[in-house]
Amino acid sequence: MPRRSFDVQGDRSFLDLVSYGRKGPGERHQLQPAQIEQIARTVRHTPEVMVKISGGGQSPKAVAAHFKYLSRRHFELETDDGEHLKGKGLGIDLIEDWELELDAAESKFPYRGVPGRKPVKLVHNIVMSMPAGTPALGVLEASRSFAREQFALKHRYALVLHTDQPHPHVHLVVKATSEQGKRLNIRKETLREWRREFARHLRAKGIAANATTRSVRGVTKIHKSDGIYRAMLAGRSTHVQSRVESVVAALHAGKILVESGKDRLLDTRRSVVRGWLGLRDALRADGRHGLSREVERYLEGMQQPWTERESIAQGLLQRARINNARDREPQAR
């Protein structure tokens, strides 16, 4: 009988596993060791890798500025041919070595006379990171192995480890056009595959790492653009401020409007729960009762599927409860 994949809102397969929740009479599927390891890592909250695209220069000048930013504070860039670069002017040298001026000239041609069209990216900036406390050198070594496996002899690249934030992260700058003249097109599935591969390279270095989607983990964090996210971290996001003010007004009025995306969040959660219950049953059938109970506890601990407005409201209410509790505490004399 053909295997069936469990789809979760655009994720090609639930945990990259077969859906065991819809077996026919008398069927028994056996989980593979790699699948069991994936389940165990997830329910035991193994640190999740992060791989994202953060911009990319559309002109040699923009690429040079980006390299200047990456090499600030004496951070050292490492190229695909093993060079270690520091100091001023390294961006200009890489632009010349990668022949980005030529790529820029060629990329402008198709867009002449087409209003509103932007030149294509000359490079992609890929950010690979792990939570605070992860060994920074291990993240660098895993990123180096990942880059070599993905891009060596195809796309020119350079990488740099940044340790000026609590979470160690590597910027991997990849030339968009390969040495064979093919462009690197990064899609959602590409990023999913890169996350899985980055996690694999980290584990090979002895670092616990996992790669599952937010929906599978029951996380309903709302995506924000890089600009909004950075402004939010700096405390100057007008987007977040306006949302908070709107929620405060709704709370005072005693009514929080349900956002249009709520039904989709609930549908996704139901699909995720069905998938996890199917895996639980498969683990029981394999005699792995301890791990099946861990799956049940993992489901019980999933956070509620909240929209952005609901998350803000819950945070405000929690803060109000904490403040009220403090006000009721007897004052020291």
N, C-alpha and C positions, 0 to 999 in steps of 0.2 A: 504494500500500500504506500503511495507517495507521502513523503513527509510534508507537514504543513507548518509554515512559519506563522508566528503570532505577531501581527502588525500593531504598532502603537503609534498612531498619529504621525506617520512619516518615518518612524524608525523601522528599518527594513525587517528586523526580527527582534522579538523580545529577548534581550540578553544574548542575542545571537544563538538562541537555543530553539529547539523544536517545541511547539506547544503540545504539552502532554495532557492538557485538560479535556481533549476531545477524542479520546481513544475509542475505537470500536469495541464491540463485545469480544472479550478474550484476548485483546491486544495487550502487549507489554513492551514498552520502550525502555531501553537501558541508557541511563545518562553516562556520557563519556567523562573520563577524569578531568579534562580541561573544562568541561561544563560545570562539573561539581566545584572545581576550584573557583570558577567565576562566581557562582552562587555564594560560596563561602566568603569570598572577599567582599562581596556587596553587602550581605547581611551583617558582617562584622565591621562594617564602616571603614574599610581600608581606604586610606587617603586617595582622593580622586585627582587624576592629572587634569591639567588645563592646557588646551591648545587652541589658539585663536589667531585670526588675522587682524593685525592692527595697522591698517594703512599700507601705503606703498607709493613710492615716488613716481610721478608722471612726467618728470623732467630731470635732466642731470643735476640741475641746481637743487631741486628738492631732495634727490638722493644724497647729494653731498651734505646737505643740512641734516639729513637723517643719520648719516654716518658720524657726523660731528656730535650729535646728541648721544648716540650709542657709545662713543669713545670718551665721553666726559669723565671727569674724576679719575683719569688714568686707567679706565677700563680697557682691557686688551682684546682686540679683535683677532679671531683666528680664521684664516681663509681655507678654502677647500684644498689648496695645495700645501697646507701645513705651515704657512707663514703666520707669525704673530706680530701684529701691528699696533703701535701706539703713537700718540702725538698728532700734531696738526698736519693737514694735507693728505691723510690716508684716504679720505673719501675721494679726492681728486685722482689719486693713483688707482683706486679700484674702478672708478668710472672709466678711466682710460684702458685699464687692463680688461675690463668686461665689455668694452666697446659700446657703452651705453649711448654715446653721442650718435652713433650710427643707428642704433635701435630707435632713438628718439626721432631722428629724421624720417625713418621709415614708418613709424607709427602715426605721424601727423598726416601722411598723404591721404589715407582713406577718409579723413574727417574734414578735408577742405571743403568749404561751401555748405557744410551741414550744421546749421545753428543748434546750439545746445549739446552737441556731442563733445565729450572730453577725450583727450588722448588716452591710450591704454597705459596701464602701469608698466614701468620699466623693471621694477622689482616688487616682490611681496615681502612684507615683514611678518614673520610668524613668531608668535610669543608662546613659549613652552614653560610652564611653571608648576610648582608643587607647593603645598601648604607650608607655613612657617614651621621650622624645626627639621625640615628635610635637609640632609647634607648637601651643601651647595655644589661641592666638587662632583658628587654623584649625579646631580642634575646635569651638570656640564658634560660629564662623560657619556651619559645616556643620550643627551641631545646631539653630541658629536657622532655617536654610533647611528642614531636615527638619520641625521643629515647625510652621512656617508652612504647608508643603505638606500635612501630615497633619491638622492640627487647626484652622487658621484659620477663623473664622466658624462653627465647630461646637462645639469644646470649649475652655473657658477654660484657659489654661496660663501657667506661669511657669518660667523656667529660670535656672540659675546655674552658672558655671564654677568648679570647685574645682581649685586648683593646689598643695594642701598635701601631695600624694602624688606619687611619681615619674611616674605615668601621668596625664596630664590627662584630666579627665572632667567631664561636664555632668549635673546633676540636672535632669530635666524633669518638673515636677509638672503633671499633667493632671486637670482636673475630670472625674469619672467619668460624670456626666450631661451630655449635650450641651445646647446652647441650644434644640434641637428636642425635648428630653425623652427622647432615646435613650441607653441606657447603653453604655459602652465595654467590650466583652468582649475580653480579650486572651488569645489562644490561642497554641499553639506555632507554628502557621503564621504568625500575626500577627508574632511576634518574628522569624521567619526573614525575612519580607518587610521588616520594619523594619531588620534588619541590612543587607540588600541596598541599601535606599534610603539609609541612613546612609553606607555605603561609597561610593555613587554621588555623594552630596553632597560627601564629602571629596575624591574625585578631581576634582570640578569646581573645588575650591579649590586644586588642584595637590598634594594630599597622597596618596601611595600608600596604598591601602586595599583590602582584600579581604573577602569575606563567604562563607565556606564552613563547613559543619558539621564538628565534630570527627571524626566517623567517616570522612568523605571524606578528611580529612588524616591519618588513621591514628592519631588521638589517642584514648586510652581513659581520659582523666581521669575519676575517679569524682565524680559530683555530690554536693556536701555542702550542707546547709542553711546559710543566712546565719549563723545562730548558731554552728554548728560551725566554719565558715570563719573567722569573726572571732576565735573563741577559739583556733583553731589559729595564726593570725597572731600573737596575743598570747602564745603559748606556754602556754596554760592550758586546752587542750581535753582533757577527760577521755575523750572518744570516741577521739581519736587516740592518747592515751596507752595506753588499754586495748588498742587494736588493735596497737600496737607491742609491748607486753608479750606479747600472745598470739603474735605472729610470732616474737619472740625465743625464747619457750619452744618453739615448733615447730622452730626452727632448731637449738636445742640437742638436741632429740629426733631430729633428722635427718629431719624430715618436715614438709612444708608441705601442708596440706589444700587441695584444689582447690575454689574457691568455686562456688556454683551458677550464677553468671552467666558462667562461663568459656565454656561451649558457645555462648552467644549472642554473646559477643565474637568468637569464632572464626568463627561463621557470618557476622557482619557484615563481618569482615575479608576473608573469601573473596569476598563480594559486592562490596566496594569494589575489590579487586584485579581482579576480572573487569571492572568498569566502567572502570577505568583502562586495562586492556589493550585494551578496545574503542576507547577514545579514541586510544590509541597507534596502533592499526591505521588508524583514520580519518585521523589526521595523516599517516601514511605514504602513504595513498592520495591525499591532497591534495598530496603532494610536500613536506611540511613535516618533513623528516627531522631537522633540528636539534631542533625542539621535541619530536618523538617520542622522541629520545634523552634529552631532559630529563625526560620522563615516566618513562622506564625508571629513570633515576638517582633520581628522586623515590620510586619504589616501593622501590628498594633501600635507601633511607635511612629508610623508615618504621620507627618504633619497634615493638617487640613488643607484641601486645595483652595487656597484663597487667591482672589484677584489682587491687583495692586492696591485698590481702594480699601479692600477688606484687610489687607496686611497692615496698611497705615492705621486703620481704625483699631485693630488689635493692639498695635504698638502704643497708641495713645491711651487706650483703656488700661493697658498694663502699667504704663507710667503713672496714670492717675491712681491706680490701686496702691502702688508703691508709695506715692506721696501721701495718700490718705493714711496708710499704715504708719508712716513716720510721724504724721501729725498726732496720731493717737498714742504714741509712745510717751510714757511719763518723762518729763524733763528732769535732767540731773540738777541737783541743787548744790 
